[in-house]
Amino acid sequence: MTARRAFQRGIAAGASILAPRVAAAHTGSVPGPHDIWTHWSASAPELTVLLLPSAWYAIGLLALWRQAGTGHGVSRGRATAF
């Protein structure tokens, strides 16, 4: 690892330690994982941000697999994980 890369990782680690203090925007208790279904609403912008990149990924992955063969370039496991 180069010195520059180590420095960048150090900055990223330092920022991640400070970020929770800056990003704590909830009043009262922070919603837990069990609260996801009651605290999140599926509005159009949120769905667009989630679905559009997924569609682009699927289109590109299918084009890659058509030329290289299924599982080549990106394994099935990694594609499923996305």
N, CA, C and O of each residue as an XYZ file, in Angstrom:
328
protein
N       0.850     -1.171      0.000
C       0.000      0.000      0.000
C       0.901      1.240      0.000
O       1.877      1.319      0.745
N       0.557      2.174     -0.828
C       1.349      3.396     -0.913
C       1.037      4.303      0.269
O       0.020      4.145      0.944
N       1.925      5.247      0.502
C       1.735      6.190      1.604
C       0.489      7.041      1.390
O      -0.222      7.375      2.337
N       0.239      7.386      0.125
C      -0.944      8.199     -0.165
C      -2.225      7.420      0.153
O      -3.165      7.967      0.730
N      -2.251      6.148     -0.226
C      -3.431      5.315      0.029
C      -3.645      5.125      1.531
O      -4.781      5.146      2.006
N      -2.564      4.942      2.270
C      -2.663      4.803      3.720
C      -3.203      6.083      4.340
O      -4.026      6.034      5.254
N      -2.744      7.227      3.846
C      -3.239      8.514      4.337
C      -4.736      8.656      4.065
O      -5.491      9.087      4.937
N      -5.166      8.290      2.839
C      -6.585      8.389      2.490
C      -7.427      7.494      3.380
O      -8.511      7.889      3.809
N      -6.942      6.298      3.661
C      -7.689      5.399      4.555
C      -7.753      5.946      5.967
O      -8.767      5.801      6.650
N      -6.680      6.572      6.403
C      -6.679      7.187      7.731
C      -7.687      8.317      7.826
O      -8.377      8.452      8.836
N      -7.774      9.125      6.786
C      -8.758     10.221      6.755
C     -10.172      9.647      6.759
O     -11.043     10.149      7.470
N     -10.404      8.607      5.975
C     -11.730      7.984      5.925
C     -12.102      7.388      7.282
O     -13.246      7.508      7.720
N     -11.147      6.750      7.942
C     -11.421      6.172      9.257
C     -11.731      7.275     10.273
O     -12.650      7.136     11.081
N     -10.974      8.359     10.232
C     -11.234      9.469     11.138
C     -12.590     10.108     10.898
O     -13.293     10.463     11.845
N     -12.955     10.253      9.640
C     -14.254     10.842      9.305
C     -15.393      9.941      9.762
O     -16.428     10.430     10.213
N     -15.212      8.634      9.649
C     -16.280      7.721     10.055
C     -16.478      7.729     11.563
O     -17.579      7.462     12.044
N     -15.433      8.029     12.306
C     -15.569      8.127     13.757
C     -16.351      9.390     14.132
O     -17.142      9.373     15.074
N     -16.134     10.467     13.407
C     -16.805     11.729     13.701
C     -18.207     11.820     13.100
O     -19.048     12.556     13.616
N     -18.467     11.094     12.033
C     -19.732     11.208     11.303
C     -20.964     10.921     12.150
O     -21.941     11.659     12.018
N     -20.994      9.899     13.014
C     -22.222      9.652     13.781
C     -22.651     10.836     14.640
O     -23.845     11.053     14.845
N     -21.692     11.596     15.141
C     -22.052     12.761     15.941
C     -22.690     13.841     15.077
O     -23.613     14.525     15.520
N     -22.216     13.994     13.877
C     -22.737     15.014     12.975
C     -24.076     14.581     12.390
O     -24.969     15.410     12.219
N     -24.230     13.292     12.080
C     -25.398     12.807     11.375
C     -26.533     12.362     12.294
O     -27.552     11.886     11.794
N     -26.405     12.492     13.583
C     -27.472     12.089     14.495
C     -28.617     13.089     14.387
O     -28.663     14.071     15.129
N     -29.535     12.838     13.466
C     -30.605     13.790     13.187
C     -31.936     13.411     13.831
O     -32.921     14.130     13.664
N     -31.986     12.325     14.547
C     -33.238     11.880     15.158
C     -33.394     12.501     16.540
O     -32.431     12.634     17.295
N     -34.624     12.875     16.851
C     -34.906     13.308     18.213
C     -35.443     12.103     18.967
O     -36.166     11.286     18.397
N     -35.104     11.987     20.211
C     -35.535     10.823     20.969
C     -34.689      9.614     20.626
O     -33.491      9.738     20.371
N     -35.315      8.437     20.619
C     -34.560      7.218     20.352
C     -34.425      6.995     18.842
O     -35.309      7.347     18.061
N     -33.320      6.414     18.468
C     -33.049      6.109     17.064
C     -33.834      4.862     16.688
O     -33.832      3.892     17.446
N     -34.517      4.857     15.520
C     -35.257      3.659     15.114
C     -34.323      2.465     14.947
O     -33.229      2.590     14.396
N     -34.760      1.326     15.422
C     -33.975      0.102     15.300
C     -34.355     -0.672     14.048
O     -35.247     -0.257     13.308
N     -33.684     -1.794     13.804
C     -33.979     -2.589     12.611
C     -35.434     -3.064     12.552
O     -35.999     -3.184     11.464
N     -36.038     -3.330     13.696
C     -37.434     -3.788     13.713
C     -38.426     -2.670     13.359
O     -39.593     -2.951     13.086
N     -37.981     -1.421     13.361
C     -38.848     -0.284     13.042
C     -38.848      0.097     11.567
O     -39.555      1.025     11.174
N     -38.072     -0.597     10.745
C     -37.928     -0.212      9.330
C     -39.291     -0.160      8.630
O     -39.565      0.783      7.887
N     -40.135     -1.149      8.856
C     -41.394     -1.230      8.108
C     -42.377     -0.146      8.518
O     -43.286      0.173      7.751
N     -42.225      0.425      9.694
C     -43.154      1.468     10.122
C     -42.590      2.876      9.946
O     -43.358      3.838      9.949
N     -41.284      3.027      9.795
C     -40.668      4.346      9.675
C     -40.313      4.748      8.254
O     -40.019      5.917      8.007
N     -40.332      3.820      7.322
C     -39.910      4.117      5.953
C     -41.110      4.054      5.027
O     -41.869      3.085      5.042
N     -41.276      5.094      4.220
C     -42.353      5.077      3.229
C     -41.716      5.020      1.849
O     -40.681      5.642      1.609
N     -42.330      4.281      0.952
C     -41.787      4.097     -0.395
C     -42.293      5.209     -1.309
O     -43.267      5.024     -2.038
N     -41.639      6.345     -1.269
C     -42.028      7.438     -2.153
C     -41.327      7.260     -3.507
O     -40.367      6.499     -3.622
N     -41.810      7.959     -4.507
C     -41.278      7.821     -5.867
C     -39.774      8.126     -5.965
O     -39.051      7.354     -6.596
N     -39.283      9.197     -5.378
C     -37.830      9.442     -5.488
C     -36.989      8.335     -4.841
O     -35.949      7.950     -5.374
N     -37.440      7.831     -3.703
C     -36.696      6.762     -3.040
C     -36.675      5.498     -3.887
O     -35.637      4.852     -4.024
N     -37.810      5.153     -4.445
C     -37.872      3.959     -5.290
C     -37.040      4.129     -6.549
O     -36.408      3.176     -7.006
N     -37.032      5.323     -7.112
C     -36.235      5.583     -8.315
C     -34.752      5.408     -8.015
O     -34.026      4.794     -8.796
N     -34.304      5.944     -6.886
C     -32.896      5.845     -6.508
C     -32.491      4.386     -6.264
O     -31.340      4.017     -6.498
N     -33.414      3.573     -5.802
C     -33.111      2.159     -5.560
C     -33.234      1.302     -6.821
O     -32.394      0.436     -7.062
N     -34.253      1.531     -7.609
C     -34.543      0.639     -8.732
C     -33.780      0.970    -10.012
O     -33.412      0.061    -10.756
N     -33.535      2.245    -10.280
C     -32.857      2.618    -11.520
C     -31.434      2.053    -11.602
O     -31.087      1.462    -12.624
N     -30.600      2.210    -10.576
C     -29.265      1.591    -10.663
C     -29.326      0.067    -10.745
O     -28.490     -0.555    -11.401
N     -30.302     -0.526    -10.088
C     -30.450     -1.981    -10.157
C     -30.791     -2.423    -11.576
O     -30.277     -3.435    -12.051
N     -31.649     -1.677    -12.251
C     -32.004     -2.000    -13.634
C     -30.796     -1.838    -14.550
O     -30.562     -2.677    -15.420
N     -30.024     -0.762    -14.360
C     -28.817     -0.563    -15.170
C     -27.822     -1.700    -14.949
O     -27.204     -2.179    -15.899
N     -27.669     -2.126    -13.711
C     -26.762     -3.227    -13.387
C     -27.219     -4.502    -14.082
O     -26.409     -5.215    -14.676
N     -28.507     -4.788    -14.009
C     -29.034     -6.005    -14.633
C     -28.853     -5.980    -16.144
O     -28.489     -6.993    -16.741
N     -29.102     -4.845    -16.762
C     -28.936     -4.726    -18.216
C     -27.468     -4.948    -18.606
O     -27.180     -5.683    -19.550
N     -26.556     -4.320    -17.888
C     -25.132     -4.480    -18.164
C     -24.644     -5.887    -17.892
O     -23.831     -6.428    -18.641
N     -25.143     -6.479    -16.816
C     -24.746     -7.845    -16.474
C     -25.216     -8.839    -17.532
O     -24.467     -9.736    -17.918
N     -26.437     -8.685    -17.994
C     -26.940     -9.581    -19.040
C     -26.164     -9.411    -20.341
O     -25.899    -10.391    -21.037
N     -25.798     -8.175    -20.673
C     -24.997     -7.945    -21.877
C     -23.619     -8.585    -21.730
O     -23.111     -9.184    -22.677
N     -23.016     -8.463    -20.557
C     -21.716     -9.083    -20.303
C     -21.819    -10.596    -20.412
O     -20.996    -11.225    -21.078
N     -22.807    -11.181    -19.774
C     -22.951    -12.636    -19.776
C     -23.311    -13.176    -21.157
O     -22.982    -14.318    -21.477
N     -23.987    -12.362    -21.983
C     -24.278    -12.810    -23.349
C     -22.986    -13.001    -24.143
O     -22.867    -13.942    -24.927
N     -22.024    -12.110    -23.938
C     -20.764    -12.187    -24.680
C     -19.755    -13.131    -24.026
O     -19.093    -13.903    -24.720
N     -19.632    -13.077    -22.713
C     -18.577    -13.822    -22.028
C     -19.047    -15.171    -21.494
O     -18.228    -16.041    -21.198
N     -20.334    -15.347    -21.371
C     -20.871    -16.571    -20.778
C     -21.312    -16.303    -19.344
O     -20.709    -15.497    -18.636
N     -22.350    -16.977    -18.939
C     -22.909    -16.768    -17.605
C     -21.869    -17.094    -16.535
O     -21.234    -18.148    -16.566
N     -21.714    -16.190    -15.612
C     -20.773    -16.382    -14.520
C     -19.372    -15.864    -14.791
O     -18.553    -15.815    -13.874
N     -19.075    -15.479    -16.021
C     -17.743    -14.942    -16.347
C     -17.754    -13.425    -16.202
O     -18.718    -12.763    -16.588
N     -16.687    -12.886    -15.647
C     -16.608    -11.441    -15.423
C     -17.189    -11.063    -14.075
O     -16.540    -10.376    -13.286
N     -18.384    -11.497    -13.811
C     -19.041    -11.319    -12.517
C     -19.656    -12.659    -12.160
O     -20.457    -13.199    -12.923
N     -19.292    -13.198    -11.013
C     -19.829    -14.505    -10.636
C     -21.312    -14.404    -10.288
O     -21.829    -13.325    -10.000
N     -21.971    -15.538    -10.323
C     -23.396    -15.550     -9.976
C     -23.606    -15.099     -8.528
O     -24.576    -14.406     -8.220
N     -22.699    -15.493     -7.657
C     -22.809    -15.096     -6.248
C     -22.722    -13.590     -6.059
O     -23.487    -13.006     -5.292
N     -21.778    -12.963     -6.769
C     -21.641    -11.507     -6.648
C     -22.824    -10.784     -7.265
O     -23.274     -9.761     -6.750
N     -23.323    -11.317     -8.364
C     -24.504    -10.700     -9.000
C     -25.717    -10.815     -8.057
O     -26.507     -9.879     -7.933
N     -25.849    -11.946     -7.413
C     -26.957    -12.138     -6.473
C     -26.799    -11.215     -5.265
O     -27.785    -10.674     -4.763
N     -25.581    -11.035     -4.805
C     -25.333    -10.177     -3.652
C     -25.682     -8.725     -3.946
O     -26.104     -7.992     -3.051
N     -25.507     -8.301     -5.211
C     -25.861     -6.939     -5.570
C     -27.344     -6.750     -5.411
O     -27.858     -5.661     -5.664
